[in-house]
Amino acid sequence: MVITIPGGRVIATMHEVMVKFQENQMTLQAQTDDISLLGAPCMLIANGGTVNWSLSLGSEDNLNAVSEATGIAIKR
């Protein structure tokens, strides 16, 4: 599933999440085992092994779309 966020897009599957930023052509990638979703500020958080980054998804709709595509529950 491709989700448009401010500045880029999130490509989410049951196995991984990839974030591609348009302006600087940077890509972030993490396995879904290392991802958590936080509901209050609509954040996607990757933390596991050598992966450690977070990203604001901009809206509740984007957060729900990532949750649906990956099967990850949203922490409220």
C-alpha positions in Angstrom: 0.0 0.0 0.0 1.3 3.5 -0.9 0.4 6.3 1.5 1.2 9.9 0.7 2.6 11.9 3.6 3.9 15.5 3.8 7.2 15.4 1.9 7.0 11.9 0.5 5.3 8.6 0.7 5.2 5.4 2.8 5.2 2.0 1.1 3.8 -0.5 3.7 3.5 -4.2 3.5 3.0 -7.0 6.0 6.8 -7.5 6.1 8.4 -4.0 5.8 7.8 -0.3 5.7 9.7 2.0 3.4 9.6 5.8 3.5 10.7 7.7 0.4 11.2 11.4 0.7 10.8 13.4 -2.5 13.0 16.5 -1.8 16.2 14.9 -0.9 15.6 11.4 -2.4 16.3 9.7 1.0 14.8 6.3 1.8 14.2 4.8 5.3 13.4 1.1 5.6 12.5 -1.2 8.5 11.0 -4.7 9.0 7.5 -4.6 10.5 8.9 -6.5 13.6 10.9 -3.3 14.4 7.9 -0.9 13.8 5.4 0.6 16.3 2.6 3.1 15.7 1.7 5.8 18.2 -1.7 7.3 18.1 -1.5 10.6 19.9 0.9 12.4 17.6 0.4 9.9 14.7 3.9 8.6 14.7 5.6 5.7 13.0 8.6 4.5 15.1 11.3 2.1 13.9 13.4 0.8 16.7 15.3 -2.5 16.6 18.9 -3.7 16.1 20.7 -0.9 14.3 17.4 0.7 13.1 16.3 3.8 15.1 14.1 6.5 13.5 10.7 8.0 13.8 8.3 9.8 11.4 5.2 11.9 11.8 2.5 10.5 9.5 0.6 13.8 9.5 -2.9 12.5 10.0 -5.0 9.8 11.7 -6.0 8.5 8.2 -2.4 7.9 7.3 -1.8 6.2 10.7 -4.8 3.9 10.1 -3.7 3.1 6.6 -0.2 2.0 7.8 -1.8 -0.1 10.6 -4.1 -1.8 8.1 -1.3 -2.5 5.6 1.1 -3.9 8.1 -1.2 -5.5 10.7 0.5 -3.4 13.5 -1.8 -2.2 16.3 -1.9 1.5 17.1 -0.7 2.3 20.7 -3.0 5.0 22.1 
